[in-house]
Amino acid sequence: MAIHSFRPLTPATRFTSLNKIEGLSKKRPERALTQSKNKTGGRNVYGRITTRHRGGGHKQLYRVVDFKRNILDLPAKVQALEYDPNRSANLALVAYANGEKRYILAPNGLKVGDKIFASNKATTNDYNVGNNFPLEIIPPATRLHAVELVPGRGAQIARSAGASLELVAIENGQATLKMPSGELRLVNAKCRATIGEVGN
């Protein structure tokens, strides 16, 4: 990733260098998948400051992210990779074959035009980045992200940029996951997970 430096128009920008964002869409987010996000500025219902040092910042729209991946056995095409101000990871806008659009966390290696899907069954060639399956049918030693803790609740673990877990083993209906910290955690094997690690 290229490094982007700035003209020293302020003291802060003189020594600032950031990763240059490449390949992200510059269009506005999908309107049907956004919600307004209100800021309090640290004030309560009476307009009095109850939490200091809050306020300012750029206005943000909340993007509704599909953590459940409950459209099964229907291929989806990646239409765009987008920036999300609410999280460290980027998002991928996917359009399903039935015309429905959703935002998902963009895994590392996913490109515009790629096809992904979610299913309860899989063959050996299906374990590609971005595909979503229950833990019980994923082969051990696979890197995963966006893993559920309770079946059907939606992804709760490994959702920030660069995060991933390793599926260690499955026995007696329980999946053993190795967390980034090294901790081993037992999760119901019917919980869903997405292949790959979170991008950005």
C-alpha positions as CSV (number, residue, x, y, z in Angstrom):
1,M,0.0,0.0,0.0
2,A,1.4,3.4,-1.0
3,I,2.2,6.1,1.6
4,H,0.5,9.4,1.3
5,S,2.3,12.5,2.7
6,F,0.8,16.0,3.0
7,R,1.9,19.6,2.2
8,P,2.8,21.2,5.6
9,L,-0.2,23.6,5.7
10,T,-0.5,23.1,9.5
11,P,2.1,21.9,12.0
12,A,0.3,18.6,12.3
13,T,0.4,17.8,8.6
14,R,4.1,18.6,8.3
15,F,5.1,15.1,9.6
16,T,1.9,13.2,8.9
17,S,2.1,10.2,6.5
18,L,-0.9,7.8,6.1
19,N,-1.7,4.8,4.0
20,K,-3.1,5.9,0.7
21,I,-6.5,4.4,0.2
22,E,-6.6,2.6,-3.2
23,G,-9.5,0.9,-4.9
24,L,-12.3,2.3,-2.7
25,S,-15.4,3.7,-4.3
26,K,-15.9,7.5,-4.2
27,K,-19.6,7.4,-4.7
28,R,-22.1,8.0,-1.9
29,P,-23.2,4.9,0.2
30,E,-26.2,2.9,-0.9
31,R,-29.2,5.0,0.4
32,A,-31.4,2.0,1.4
33,L,-28.6,0.6,3.5
34,T,-27.9,3.8,5.6
35,Q,-29.4,5.3,8.7
36,S,-29.0,8.7,10.3
37,K,-26.6,8.9,13.2
38,N,-27.3,11.6,15.7
39,K,-24.6,13.2,17.9
40,T,-25.2,14.5,21.4
41,G,-22.2,16.8,21.8
42,G,-22.1,15.5,25.4
43,R,-25.4,17.2,26.2
44,N,-28.4,15.7,28.0
45,V,-32.1,16.4,27.3
46,Y,-31.9,19.8,29.0
47,G,-29.0,20.9,26.7
48,R,-26.5,20.9,29.5
49,I,-23.0,19.5,29.0
50,T,-22.8,16.3,31.1
51,T,-19.7,14.8,29.3
52,R,-17.0,17.2,28.5
53,H,-14.7,17.3,25.5
54,R,-17.3,15.9,23.1
55,G,-18.4,17.6,19.9
56,G,-17.3,18.6,16.4
57,G,-16.2,16.0,13.9
58,H,-17.5,15.2,10.4
59,K,-21.2,14.2,10.1
60,Q,-21.5,10.4,9.7
61,L,-24.0,8.0,8.1
62,Y,-24.4,4.6,9.7
63,R,-24.1,1.8,7.2
64,V,-26.3,-1.3,8.0
65,V,-23.9,-4.3,7.8
66,D,-25.2,-7.8,7.1
67,F,-23.6,-9.8,10.0
68,K,-26.1,-12.7,9.6
69,R,-25.5,-13.6,6.0
70,N,-28.9,-15.3,5.9
71,I,-29.5,-15.3,2.1
72,L,-28.4,-18.9,1.4
73,D,-27.4,-20.6,-1.9
74,L,-27.7,-17.4,-3.9
75,P,-24.5,-16.0,-5.5
76,A,-23.7,-12.4,-4.9
77,K,-21.4,-10.1,-6.9
78,V,-19.1,-7.6,-5.3
79,Q,-20.1,-4.2,-6.8
80,A,-17.8,-1.8,-4.8
81,L,-15.4,-1.6,-1.8
82,E,-16.3,1.4,0.4
83,Y,-14.9,3.3,3.4
84,D,-17.0,3.1,6.6
85,P,-16.4,5.9,9.2
86,N,-18.0,3.8,11.9
87,R,-15.4,0.9,11.9
88,S,-11.7,0.2,11.1
89,A,-12.6,-2.2,8.4
90,N,-13.8,-1.4,4.9
91,L,-17.1,-2.6,3.5
92,A,-18.0,-4.5,0.3
93,L,-21.3,-3.7,-1.4
94,V,-22.7,-7.0,-2.8
95,A,-25.7,-7.5,-5.1
96,Y,-27.4,-10.9,-4.9
97,A,-28.9,-12.6,-8.0
98,N,-32.4,-11.7,-6.8
99,G,-31.5,-8.0,-6.9
100,E,-31.1,-7.4,-3.2
101,K,-28.0,-5.4,-2.0
102,R,-26.2,-5.8,1.3
103,Y,-23.0,-4.5,2.9
104,I,-20.6,-7.0,4.3
105,L,-17.1,-6.7,5.9
106,A,-14.6,-6.6,3.1
107,P,-12.1,-9.5,3.6
108,N,-8.5,-9.3,2.5
109,G,-8.2,-10.3,-1.2
110,L,-11.8,-9.6,-2.2
111,K,-12.0,-7.6,-5.4
112,V,-14.8,-5.8,-7.3
113,G,-16.5,-8.3,-9.6
114,D,-15.8,-11.4,-7.4
115,K,-18.6,-13.8,-6.7
116,I,-19.4,-15.0,-3.1
117,F,-22.2,-16.9,-1.4
118,A,-23.4,-18.3,1.9
119,S,-24.6,-21.9,2.2
120,N,-25.2,-24.8,4.6
121,K,-23.3,-27.2,2.3
122,A,-20.0,-26.9,0.5
123,T,-17.6,-28.8,-1.8
124,T,-13.8,-28.6,-1.6
125,N,-13.6,-25.7,-4.1
126,D,-16.1,-23.5,-2.2
127,Y,-13.8,-22.4,0.7
128,N,-12.9,-19.1,-1.0
129,V,-12.4,-15.7,0.7
130,G,-15.8,-14.1,1.5
131,N,-17.9,-17.3,1.5
132,N,-19.9,-18.0,4.6
133,F,-20.6,-21.4,6.1
134,P,-21.5,-23.1,9.5
135,L,-18.3,-24.0,11.5
136,E,-19.2,-27.7,11.4
137,I,-18.5,-28.0,7.6
138,I,-15.4,-25.8,7.5
139,P,-12.1,-27.7,7.4
140,P,-9.8,-27.2,10.5
141,A,-6.8,-24.8,10.3
142,T,-8.9,-22.4,8.2
143,R,-8.6,-18.6,8.9
144,L,-12.0,-17.1,9.7
145,H,-13.6,-13.8,10.6
146,A,-17.1,-12.5,11.5
147,V,-17.9,-15.5,13.6
148,E,-21.2,-15.9,15.6
149,L,-21.2,-16.8,19.3
150,V,-24.8,-18.0,19.2
151,P,-26.4,-19.6,16.1
152,G,-28.5,-17.0,14.2
153,R,-27.5,-14.0,16.3
154,G,-25.1,-12.6,13.8
155,A,-21.3,-12.2,13.8
156,Q,-19.7,-10.9,17.0
157,I,-16.1,-12.0,17.0
158,A,-13.2,-10.9,14.7
159,R,-14.8,-7.9,13.0
160,S,-12.1,-5.2,13.1
161,A,-9.5,-4.6,10.4
162,G,-6.9,-7.3,10.1
163,A,-8.6,-9.6,12.6
164,S,-9.0,-13.4,12.0
165,L,-9.3,-16.6,14.0
166,E,-8.2,-20.1,13.4
167,L,-10.6,-23.1,13.5
168,V,-8.7,-25.7,15.5
169,A,-11.1,-28.6,15.7
170,I,-14.7,-29.7,15.9
171,E,-15.9,-32.4,18.3
172,N,-19.2,-33.2,20.1
173,G,-21.0,-30.3,18.4
174,Q,-18.5,-27.8,19.6
175,A,-15.9,-25.9,17.5
176,T,-12.6,-24.9,19.1
177,L,-11.5,-21.4,17.9
178,K,-8.0,-19.9,18.5
179,M,-8.5,-16.2,19.2
180,P,-5.9,-13.6,18.1
181,S,-4.8,-13.5,21.8
182,G,-4.0,-17.2,21.7
183,E,-7.0,-18.1,23.9
184,L,-8.9,-21.2,22.9
185,R,-12.7,-20.7,22.9
186,L,-15.5,-23.2,22.4
187,V,-18.4,-22.2,20.2
188,N,-21.5,-24.1,19.0
189,A,-20.5,-25.8,15.7
190,K,-23.8,-24.5,14.0
191,C,-22.5,-20.9,14.3
192,R,-21.7,-19.3,11.0
193,A,-18.3,-17.8,10.0
194,T,-16.8,-16.2,6.9
195,I,-13.6,-17.4,5.3
196,G,-10.5,-15.2,5.3
197,E,-9.3,-12.3,7.4
198,V,-10.8,-8.8,7.6
199,G,-9.1,-6.4,5.1
200,N,-7.7,-2.9,5.6
